[in-house]
Amino acid sequence: MKIPDERPHLAEVREFYSEISYEYDGRREAYFVNLHRLFARCLREIFRDGRFGGPFDTVLDAGCGTGSQVLYAANFCRRAIGVDLTPGALEVAGRKVAARDLKNVRLVVGDVTRLSLRDRTCDCVLSLGDVIGHIPNYEAMLAEVARVSKPGALFCFECENKWYPGLLWDRKERRAALRNRRKGHLRVWEFKGKALIFNSFARGEITALLSKHGFTILDIYGFDFFTYLLPIPDKYQFSDGSGWQEKTVHVLGRVDVALTRYFPVNRFGYSEVIFARRED
């Protein structure tokens, strides 16, 4: 089962991120601290270390949010384009661009399933922050990314992994996962008193989807494996307290980031960062 109704869901996503855009970058909860640490590592490997090719001419950040990734990329490319559905998030990103006096960054309010870019425009596409998980018609996003990507372009994105240790402790989600073992199920994420639903993806499913749209996987990093091995409630992932539960999640998250490229983290993490190449 996937997200069934597009318009109400996307309106909910837009409202949710508008409400937290002003404080998103400075969040101290373990989940965000560790996730931003992982994203920073991925960006360094892509742009500074050249692990996946480059240098890049035009970088697209599809679902750029408050702009952290697109601003980093702008230091290493001729042109960086950030697209996001949420005007409030782009306002925050725009202030960062102005403060840094970056002339090569363009921010656009838009839908990543209908990009206003020409064919074969970009040689690198980023989409971190589980953008694809929010989108009911995620195949339309993949088709658009393929359309605007040059042959050989890098596509780096994050998505939620179907099989992860938290299923051991969550009977309701485990039942949902077992209904169809080969395809992802809907996952509920609770934060700041609200609940959002996400698509998750089975490994074979996301591999087949990428292949269908002309991408070959280069590498996969896992995230949040060790943090879910223990039956610590999700609320401690999103708590800025200083109790032993929060400290434990912080420590386990550091272990996750250190071992993100290795089994079993890269196979059974809560989410995964996928690096793929657009075929010629």
C-alpha positions in Angstrom: 0.0 0.0 0.0 1.2 3.5 -0.9 0.0 7.0 -0.2 -3.4 7.0 -1.9 -4.5 10.6 -2.2 -2.1 13.1 -3.5 -3.5 16.6 -2.9 -4.5 16.4 0.8 -1.2 14.7 1.6 1.0 17.2 -0.1 -1.0 20.1 1.5 -0.3 18.4 4.9 3.4 18.1 4.1 3.6 21.7 3.0 1.9 22.9 6.2 4.1 20.7 8.4 7.4 21.9 7.0 6.3 25.5 6.9 5.7 25.3 10.6 9.2 24.0 11.4 11.3 25.7 8.7 12.4 28.5 10.9 14.1 26.1 13.4 14.8 23.0 11.2 18.6 23.5 10.9 19.2 24.0 14.6 17.4 21.0 16.0 19.2 19.2 18.8 17.2 15.9 18.8 19.4 12.8 18.2 17.6 11.9 15.0 18.4 15.2 13.3 21.9 15.6 14.7 22.9 12.1 13.4 21.1 12.5 10.1 22.7 15.9 9.4 26.1 14.3 10.3 25.4 11.6 7.7 24.3 14.1 5.0 27.5 16.2 5.7 29.6 13.1 5.1 27.8 12.3 1.8 28.2 15.8 0.6 31.9 15.8 1.4 32.4 12.5 -0.5 30.5 13.8 -3.5 31.8 17.3 -3.9 35.1 17.6 -2.0 36.5 14.1 -2.3 35.1 13.3 -5.8 34.2 9.7 -4.8 31.4 9.5 -7.4 32.9 11.6 -10.2 32.8 15.3 -10.9 33.5 18.1 -10.8 29.9 19.0 -11.6 28.5 21.8 -13.7 24.8 22.0 -12.7 23.5 20.5 -9.4 19.8 20.2 -8.7 18.6 19.7 -5.1 15.1 18.2 -5.5 13.3 19.0 -2.3 15.9 21.4 -1.0 14.1 22.5 2.2 16.0 25.2 4.0 18.9 24.9 1.7 21.8 23.2 3.5 22.7 20.8 0.7 22.2 23.2 -2.2 24.4 25.9 -0.5 27.1 23.3 0.1 27.0 22.2 -3.5 27.2 25.8 -4.7 30.8 26.0 -3.5 31.8 23.2 -6.0 29.7 23.8 -9.2 28.9 26.5 -11.7 25.2 26.5 -11.0 23.1 25.1 -8.1 19.3 24.9 -8.3 17.0 24.3 -5.3 13.4 23.2 -5.8 10.9 22.8 -2.9 7.2 22.7 -2.4 7.3 24.8 0.8 7.6 28.6 0.3 8.5 29.0 4.0 11.5 26.7 3.7 12.7 28.5 0.6 12.5 31.8 2.5 14.9 30.5 5.0 17.2 29.2 2.2 17.0 32.5 0.4 18.2 34.4 3.5 21.2 32.0 3.7 22.0 32.6 0.0 21.8 36.4 0.5 24.0 36.2 3.7 26.7 34.3 1.7 26.3 36.5 -1.4 26.1 33.4 -3.6 25.4 34.3 -7.2 25.2 30.8 -8.6 22.2 29.6 -6.6 18.6 29.6 -7.9 15.7 28.7 -5.6 12.3 27.7 -7.1 9.0 27.0 -5.5 7.9 23.9 -7.4 6.8 20.3 -7.5 9.7 17.8 -8.1 7.3 15.6 -10.2 7.0 18.5 -12.7 10.3 20.3 -12.9 10.6 23.5 -14.9 14.0 22.5 -16.3 15.1 21.4 -19.8 16.0 17.8 -20.7 19.6 16.8 -19.7 20.3 19.9 -17.7 22.0 18.5 -14.6 25.0 16.3 -14.0 24.2 15.8 -10.3 20.8 15.6 -8.5 20.4 15.5 -4.7 17.3 14.6 -2.9 18.1 14.2 0.8 15.6 14.3 3.6 13.4 11.4 2.3 11.7 13.6 -0.3 10.6 10.6 -2.3 8.9 9.1 0.7 6.5 12.1 0.9 5.4 11.8 -2.7 2.4 9.6 -3.7 3.4 9.5 -7.3 7.1 8.8 -6.7 7.6 7.3 -10.1 6.8 10.7 -11.6 9.6 12.1 -9.5 12.0 9.4 -10.8 10.9 10.1 -14.4 11.6 13.8 -14.0 15.0 13.3 -12.4 15.9 11.0 -15.3 14.6 13.5 -17.8 16.7 16.4 -16.5 19.8 14.3 -15.9 22.6 14.2 -18.4 24.0 10.7 -19.3 26.4 9.7 -16.5 24.8 12.1 -14.0 24.9 11.2 -10.3 21.6 10.8 -8.4 21.9 10.8 -4.6 18.7 10.5 -2.6 17.4 9.2 0.7 14.4 6.9 1.2 12.9 4.8 4.0 13.9 1.2 4.1 11.1 -1.4 4.5 13.1 -3.9 6.7 14.7 -2.5 9.8 15.1 -3.6 13.4 12.3 -1.4 14.7 9.8 -3.9 13.2 10.7 -6.3 16.1 9.2 -3.9 18.6 6.3 -2.4 16.5 3.7 -5.1 16.0 1.3 -2.8 14.0 4.0 -1.8 11.5 5.3 -5.4 11.3 1.9 -6.6 10.3 1.7 -3.9 7.6 5.2 -4.9 6.3 4.3 -8.6 6.1 1.2 -8.0 3.9 3.5 -7.6 0.9 7.1 -8.6 1.5 8.4 -7.5 -1.8 7.1 -3.9 -1.8 7.2 -1.1 0.7 4.5 -0.2 3.2 3.3 3.0 4.7 5.2 4.2 7.8 4.0 6.8 10.3 6.4 9.4 11.6 5.3 11.4 14.7 6.9 14.7 15.4 5.9 17.8 17.3 2.4 16.4 18.0 1.7 15.6 14.3 1.9 12.4 12.3 3.0 12.2 8.7 2.9 9.1 6.6 5.8 8.0 4.4 6.3 5.4 1.7 9.0 2.8 2.5 10.7 0.8 -0.2 12.0 -2.8 -0.3 15.5 -3.1 -1.7 14.5 -5.1 -4.8 11.6 -2.6 -5.4 13.8 0.5 -5.3 16.5 -1.2 -7.4 13.9 -2.1 -10.1 12.4 1.4 -10.1 15.8 3.0 -10.6 16.6 0.6 -13.4 13.3 1.3 -15.1 14.2 5.0 -15.2 17.7 4.4 -16.4 19.8 4.5 -13.2 22.3 2.0 -11.9 23.1 1.8 -8.1 26.7 2.6 -7.2 26.5 2.4 -3.4 24.0 2.4 -0.5 24.5 3.8 2.9 22.3 2.8 5.8 21.2 4.9 8.8 19.5 4.2 12.1 20.2 0.5 12.5 21.8 0.3 15.9 19.3 2.9 17.3 16.5 0.5 16.6 18.1 -2.7 17.9 16.9 -1.7 21.4 13.2 -1.2 22.2 13.7 2.5 22.9 10.6 4.4 22.0 10.7 6.7 19.0 10.0 9.7 21.3 13.7 9.6 22.5 14.9 10.0 18.9 13.0 13.3 18.8 13.6 14.5 22.3 16.1 17.2 23.1 16.4 16.0 26.7 19.5 14.8 28.4 18.4 11.6 30.0 20.1 8.2 29.5 17.7 7.3 26.7 18.5 10.4 24.7 22.3 9.9 25.3 22.0 6.3 24.2 20.4 7.2 21.0 23.0 9.9 20.3 25.8 7.3 20.9 24.2 4.6 18.8 23.6 7.1 16.0 27.3 7.9 15.9 28.0 4.2 15.5 25.5 4.1 12.7 27.2 7.0 10.8 30.6 5.5 11.3 29.5 2.1 9.9 26.9 3.4 7.4 28.7 1.7 4.4 28.9 -1.7 6.0 26.6 -4.6 6.6 24.2 -4.9 8.4 23.8 -1.1 8.6 23.7 -0.6 4.8 21.1 -3.3 4.4 18.8 -3.0 7.4 19.0 0.7 8.5 15.7 2.6 9.1 16.5 4.7 6.0 19.1 4.6 3.3 21.1 7.0 1.1 21.4 5.7 -2.4 24.0 6.8 -4.9 23.0 6.0 -8.5 24.4 6.8 -12.0 22.3 7.8 -15.0 23.0 5.4 -17.8 24.2 6.6 -21.2 
